[in-house]
Amino acid sequence: MPPVVAALLERRPAVLAVRRAFPASAARLLTARSPAHLANMLSRHVLEAVILGAESVRAPVLQSLRREFPGVPLVLFAPLRSDDADLLLLAHRDRVAAVALEGLDEPILPRLIRRVGLTARRRDELLPLAARLGLTDPIQRAAWEEVVTSAPNGLTTAALARRLTLRRETLSRAFAAGGAPSLKRAIDAVRLVAAGQLLGNPGYLVADAARLLGFSSASLLQRTARRTFGTSARGVAQLDGPRLATALLAGGSPAGWG
């Protein structure tokens, strides 16, 4: 499933340029007509990133996004001129993840989103934990990379086995070998980390994260977080990578955290 990217752009040429930049295979692009429309998109989709035009950065839109959704990666897309230093200062102050020049950087926009988006942040945090989790075999490493990337999109053990051209039972045994967590536990853990990414934003309730990530209820999300990491769903957002790995290996027991 391709990631979902939203764009709030004032100029029609910019909208058309971004649409051309994202083929269906690269991302599902949603173009917002207004800040209220963008807020609706945030409530209905896990957004990989939001692309903003210059006026949205200068207006209260950026401050509102940063107040309610500080963890959502933002990209400024505008035809910058020499007198736009104020715009770049605003982008820097409010932690805009990247700047792309309209009329020049359209071909690299998908690659830029892959580098700074929500999935990239999760991969940067979780992929280095493979050795700590006992995932040293090539099959374990390949499976872990797929889990980290795709578990929030509803990845199942059967689907992962098909991707790796293995039988499901073979993959499950190979993944858990050597004291590593079970594959199901690893998938649950990454879905919880994705929930933590959302719940690091005041604009999301636990019920929102549960709905967006396919949990049947907020209470199930909370129970899964307690069972896996020994903390609340919102508390997962406060755990760094090593503590996530330690809690996962310790069966969610806070006493096992180092």
C-alpha positions as CSV (number, residue, x, y, z in Angstrom):
1,M,0.0,0.0,0.0
2,P,1.6,3.3,-1.0
3,P,2.0,6.0,1.6
4,V,-0.5,8.9,1.8
5,V,0.8,12.4,1.3
6,A,-1.3,15.5,1.7
7,A,-0.7,18.9,0.0
8,L,-2.1,22.3,0.9
9,L,-1.0,24.6,-1.9
10,E,-2.3,28.1,-2.9
11,R,-1.3,28.1,-6.5
12,R,-2.8,25.9,-9.2
13,P,0.5,25.4,-11.0
14,A,2.0,24.1,-7.8
15,V,-0.9,21.6,-7.3
16,L,-0.4,20.3,-10.9
17,A,3.3,20.0,-10.5
18,V,2.9,18.0,-7.3
19,R,0.4,15.7,-8.9
20,R,2.8,15.1,-11.8
21,A,5.5,14.3,-9.3
22,F,3.7,11.5,-7.6
23,P,2.7,8.6,-9.7
24,A,0.2,6.2,-8.1
25,S,3.0,3.8,-7.2
26,A,5.0,6.4,-5.3
27,A,2.2,7.7,-3.0
28,R,-1.4,8.4,-2.8
29,L,-1.6,12.2,-3.0
30,L,-4.4,14.1,-1.4
31,T,-4.8,17.8,-2.3
32,A,-6.5,19.9,0.4
33,R,-8.7,22.9,-0.6
34,S,-8.4,24.6,2.8
35,P,-6.8,24.2,6.3
36,A,-10.1,22.7,7.4
37,H,-10.0,20.2,4.6
38,L,-6.4,19.3,5.6
39,A,-7.5,18.8,9.2
40,N,-10.1,16.4,7.9
41,M,-7.4,14.5,6.0
42,L,-5.3,14.2,9.2
43,S,-8.3,12.7,11.0
44,R,-9.0,10.1,8.3
45,H,-5.5,9.0,7.1
46,V,-2.0,8.3,8.5
47,L,-0.2,11.0,6.5
48,E,3.4,10.3,5.6
49,A,4.0,14.0,5.2
50,V,2.2,17.3,4.5
51,I,3.4,19.6,1.6
52,L,2.7,23.2,2.3
53,G,2.9,26.3,0.0
54,A,4.5,29.6,1.0
55,E,1.3,31.3,2.2
56,S,0.4,28.4,4.4
57,V,3.8,28.7,6.1
58,R,3.4,32.4,6.5
59,A,-0.2,32.2,7.7
60,P,-1.4,30.6,11.1
61,V,-1.8,27.2,9.3
62,L,1.8,26.3,10.1
63,Q,1.6,27.3,13.8
64,S,-1.7,25.4,14.1
65,L,-0.2,22.3,12.6
66,R,2.8,22.5,14.9
67,R,0.6,23.0,17.9
68,E,-1.7,20.1,17.2
69,F,0.5,17.8,15.1
70,P,4.1,18.5,15.9
71,G,5.2,15.0,14.8
72,V,3.8,15.2,11.3
73,P,6.6,15.8,8.8
74,L,6.1,19.1,6.8
75,V,7.7,20.0,3.5
76,L,7.7,23.5,2.1
77,F,7.2,23.6,-1.7
78,A,7.5,27.1,-3.2
79,P,9.2,29.2,-5.9
80,L,11.7,30.8,-3.5
81,R,13.2,34.2,-4.4
82,S,16.1,36.1,-2.9
83,D,13.7,38.2,-0.7
84,D,12.1,35.0,0.9
85,A,14.5,34.8,3.8
86,D,11.6,35.4,6.2
87,L,9.9,32.3,4.8
88,L,13.0,30.1,5.3
89,L,13.3,31.5,8.8
90,L,9.7,30.5,9.6
91,A,10.3,27.1,8.2
92,H,13.4,26.6,10.3
93,R,11.7,27.9,13.4
94,D,8.8,25.5,13.1
95,R,10.9,22.5,12.2
96,V,9.8,22.0,8.6
97,A,11.5,18.8,7.6
98,A,12.6,19.8,4.1
99,V,12.3,22.6,1.4
100,A,11.7,21.8,-2.3
101,L,11.9,24.5,-5.0
102,E,8.8,24.7,-7.2
103,G,9.9,24.5,-10.9
104,L,13.1,22.6,-10.0
105,D,12.6,19.9,-7.4
106,E,9.5,18.1,-8.6
107,P,11.4,15.0,-9.9
108,I,12.9,14.4,-6.5
109,L,9.7,15.0,-4.4
110,P,8.9,11.3,-3.9
111,R,12.5,10.6,-2.9
112,L,12.4,13.5,-0.5
113,I,9.2,12.3,1.1
114,R,10.8,8.8,1.5
115,R,13.7,10.4,3.3
116,V,11.9,12.7,5.7
117,G,8.5,11.0,6.1
118,L,6.9,9.2,9.0
119,T,8.0,5.8,7.7
120,A,11.6,7.0,7.4
121,R,11.5,8.2,11.0
122,R,10.3,4.8,12.2
123,R,12.9,3.0,10.1
124,D,15.7,5.1,11.5
125,E,14.6,4.3,15.0
126,L,13.8,0.6,14.7
127,L,16.0,-1.0,12.0
128,P,19.2,-0.5,14.1
129,L,17.5,-2.5,16.9
130,A,17.8,-5.8,14.9
131,A,20.9,-7.0,16.6
132,R,19.6,-6.1,20.1
133,L,16.5,-8.1,19.3
134,G,18.5,-11.1,18.3
135,L,17.6,-10.7,14.6
136,T,21.0,-11.6,13.0
137,D,20.1,-14.1,10.3
138,P,19.5,-12.7,6.8
139,I,15.9,-14.0,6.8
140,Q,15.3,-12.4,10.2
141,R,16.8,-9.1,9.0
142,A,14.8,-9.1,5.7
143,A,11.6,-9.8,7.7
144,W,12.3,-7.1,10.3
145,E,12.8,-4.5,7.5
146,E,9.4,-5.4,6.0
147,V,7.7,-5.4,9.4
148,V,9.1,-2.0,10.3
149,T,8.1,-0.6,7.0
150,S,4.7,-2.2,6.5
151,A,3.2,-3.4,9.8
152,P,1.2,-0.2,10.3
153,N,-0.5,-0.9,7.0
154,G,-2.0,-4.2,8.1
155,L,0.8,-6.6,7.3
156,T,0.0,-10.2,8.2
157,T,2.4,-13.1,8.7
158,A,1.0,-14.8,5.6
159,A,1.5,-11.7,3.5
160,L,5.0,-11.3,4.8
161,A,5.8,-14.9,4.0
162,R,4.6,-14.4,0.4
163,R,6.8,-11.4,0.0
164,L,9.8,-13.4,1.2
165,T,8.8,-16.5,-0.8
166,L,8.7,-18.7,2.3
167,R,6.1,-20.9,3.9
168,R,4.4,-19.1,6.8
169,E,5.4,-21.7,9.4
170,T,9.0,-21.6,8.1
171,L,9.2,-17.9,8.4
172,S,7.6,-17.9,11.9
173,R,10.2,-20.4,13.2
174,A,13.1,-18.7,11.5
175,F,12.2,-15.3,12.8
176,A,11.9,-16.4,16.5
177,A,15.1,-18.4,16.4
178,G,17.9,-17.5,18.8
179,G,15.7,-15.9,21.4
180,A,14.2,-13.2,19.1
181,P,10.6,-12.2,19.7
182,S,7.9,-14.0,17.8
183,L,6.9,-12.6,14.4
184,K,3.4,-11.7,15.7
185,R,4.9,-9.9,18.7
186,A,7.2,-8.0,16.4
187,I,4.3,-6.9,14.1
188,D,2.3,-5.8,17.1
189,A,5.2,-3.9,18.5
190,V,5.7,-1.9,15.3
191,R,2.0,-1.1,15.0
192,L,2.3,0.2,18.6
193,V,5.3,2.3,17.6
194,A,3.2,3.7,14.7
195,A,0.5,4.5,17.2
196,G,3.1,6.2,19.4
197,Q,4.1,8.3,16.4
198,L,0.5,9.5,16.1
199,L,-0.1,9.9,19.9
200,G,3.0,12.1,20.2
201,N,0.6,14.7,18.6
202,P,-1.9,16.4,20.9
203,G,-4.4,16.5,18.0
204,Y,-4.8,12.7,18.1
205,L,-6.8,10.8,20.7
206,V,-6.1,7.1,21.5
207,A,-9.4,6.3,19.7
208,D,-8.1,8.1,16.6
209,A,-4.9,6.1,16.6
210,A,-6.8,2.9,17.1
211,R,-9.1,3.6,14.2
212,L,-6.3,4.8,11.8
213,L,-4.2,1.7,12.5
214,G,-6.9,-0.9,12.4
215,F,-7.3,-1.8,16.1
216,S,-10.9,-2.7,16.8
217,S,-11.1,-0.4,19.8
218,A,-9.1,2.1,21.8
219,S,-9.2,-0.4,24.7
220,L,-7.6,-3.1,22.6
221,L,-4.8,-0.7,21.6
222,Q,-4.3,0.1,25.3
223,R,-4.2,-3.5,26.3
224,T,-1.8,-4.4,23.5
225,A,0.5,-1.6,24.6
226,R,0.4,-2.7,28.2
227,R,1.1,-6.4,27.2
228,T,3.9,-5.5,24.8
229,F,5.7,-2.6,26.4
230,G,4.3,-2.3,29.9
231,T,3.0,1.2,29.3
232,S,0.0,3.1,27.9
233,A,-0.5,3.6,24.2
234,R,0.4,7.3,24.6
235,G,3.4,6.3,26.7
236,V,4.9,4.3,23.8
237,A,5.7,7.7,22.2
238,Q,8.0,8.5,25.1
239,L,10.2,5.3,24.7
240,D,13.4,5.5,22.8
241,G,14.7,2.6,20.6
242,P,16.8,0.8,23.2
243,R,13.9,0.9,25.8
244,L,11.5,-0.4,23.2
245,A,13.8,-3.3,22.4
246,T,14.4,-4.1,26.1
247,A,10.6,-4.0,26.9
248,L,9.8,-6.1,23.9
249,L,12.3,-8.8,24.9
250,A,11.2,-8.6,28.5
251,G,7.6,-9.3,27.6
252,G,6.5,-5.8,28.4
253,S,7.7,-5.8,32.0
254,P,8.8,-2.4,33.2
255,A,11.2,-4.1,35.6
256,G,13.1,-5.4,32.6
257,W,13.9,-1.9,31.3
258,G,17.6,-0.9,31.4
